């Protein structure tokens, strides 16, 4: 399925970025749709710790990962197995949770790009996600 890039106002110039609506889910709760950056430069996926706490997702505080972002601020993130819905497609993948509510949700390569062919078409300000066979459970 093809998606438009979103216009992200900024300085020194505006940028178009590949954002997609994601619903994070647990057995009994689900978030409202949240915009997540589809980032081929990110090794793993990230989301604010508040999402994991609200959904009751178990995170492993022993296997944390310190993330240093674009702004050179370090954020401690904890892995948790997460159910998410993207345009009606359910997927279960590990996500690193950390930081406050202003942390940008990011869908990184591992293992998301194993489940889908992601094609970025910057020249047309669009990208597509074509699902391969989806695993319902991450092992």
C-alpha positions in Angstrom: 0.0 0.0 0.0 1.2 3.5 -0.9 1.4 6.3 1.7 2.2 10.0 1.3 5.1 11.7 3.1 4.1 14.1 5.8 5.3 17.7 5.7 7.4 18.4 8.8 7.9 22.1 9.3 11.3 23.0 10.5 14.5 25.1 10.2 16.4 25.7 8.0 13.8 24.2 5.7 10.6 22.1 5.8 11.1 18.4 5.2 8.8 15.6 3.9 9.1 12.5 6.0 7.7 8.9 5.9 5.3 8.8 8.8 2.6 6.2 9.2 -0.3 5.7 11.7 0.4 2.9 14.2 -1.9 1.6 16.9 0.0 -0.1 19.8 -2.1 -2.8 21.5 -2.2 -5.2 24.4 -4.8 -7.8 25.2 -7.3 -5.3 26.7 -6.1 -1.8 25.5 -5.1 0.0 22.4 -3.7 3.5 21.7 -5.3 6.0 19.4 -3.4 6.1 16.1 0.1 7.5 16.6 2.4 8.8 13.9 5.6 6.7 13.7 8.6 7.4 11.5 9.5 4.6 9.1 13.3 4.8 9.4 15.5 2.6 7.3 18.5 4.1 9.2 17.3 2.8 12.6 18.3 -0.7 13.5 15.4 -1.2 15.9 12.0 0.3 16.7 11.4 2.8 19.5 8.4 4.3 21.4 7.9 6.4 24.6 8.0 4.4 27.8 4.6 5.8 28.7 3.0 3.6 26.0 4.4 0.4 27.5 3.4 1.4 31.0 -0.2 2.3 29.9 -0.6 -0.9 27.9 1.0 -3.1 30.6 3.7 -4.3 28.3 6.5 -6.1 30.2 9.9 -4.5 29.5 13.3 -6.0 30.3 15.1 -3.5 32.5 18.2 -5.7 32.5 18.7 -5.5 28.7 18.5 -1.8 28.2 19.9 0.1 25.2 21.2 3.7 25.5 20.1 5.5 22.4 21.9 8.7 21.3 19.6 10.6 18.9 20.1 13.3 16.3 20.1 16.0 19.1 22.9 14.0 20.9 20.7 13.4 23.9 21.1 9.9 25.4 17.9 8.0 26.2 17.8 4.7 28.1 15.3 2.3 26.4 14.0 -1.1 27.4 12.9 -3.9 25.1 9.4 -5.3 25.1 7.4 -7.5 22.7 4.7 -5.3 21.2 1.5 -5.8 19.2 0.8 -3.1 16.7 -1.6 -2.4 13.9 -0.6 -0.7 10.7 -3.5 0.0 8.3 -5.4 -3.0 9.5 -2.4 -5.3 9.5 -1.4 -6.8 12.9 2.2 -7.5 13.7 4.1 -8.5 16.8 7.7 -7.2 17.1 10.2 -6.0 19.7 10.2 -2.3 20.5 12.5 -0.4 22.7 10.6 1.9 25.1 12.2 4.9 26.8 12.2 8.6 27.3 9.2 10.8 27.8 6.1 11.3 25.7 8.0 13.6 23.2 10.1 10.7 22.0 9.3 10.1 18.3 7.9 6.6 17.6 10.2 5.0 15.1 9.8 1.8 13.1 13.3 0.5 12.5 14.7 -2.3 10.4 14.9 -5.3 12.7 12.6 -7.2 12.3 10.0 -5.0 10.6 11.7 -4.9 7.3 11.7 -8.7 7.3 7.9 -8.7 7.3 7.4 -6.1 4.6 9.0 -4.7 1.5 9.4 -0.9 2.2 10.0 1.3 -0.8 10.8 5.0 -0.4 10.0 7.2 -3.4 11.2 10.6 -2.2 10.9 12.0 -5.8 7.1 11.6 -5.5 6.9 12.2 -1.7 5.5 8.8 -1.1 6.5 5.4 0.2 4.9 1.9 0.1 4.7 -1.0 2.5 3.9 -4.4 0.8 3.4 -7.1 3.4 5.1 -10.5 3.2 3.9 -13.4 5.2 3.3 -12.0 8.7 4.3 -13.9 11.8 1.7 -13.4 14.5 4.2 -14.1 17.3 7.8 -13.0 17.7 10.0 -15.8 18.9 
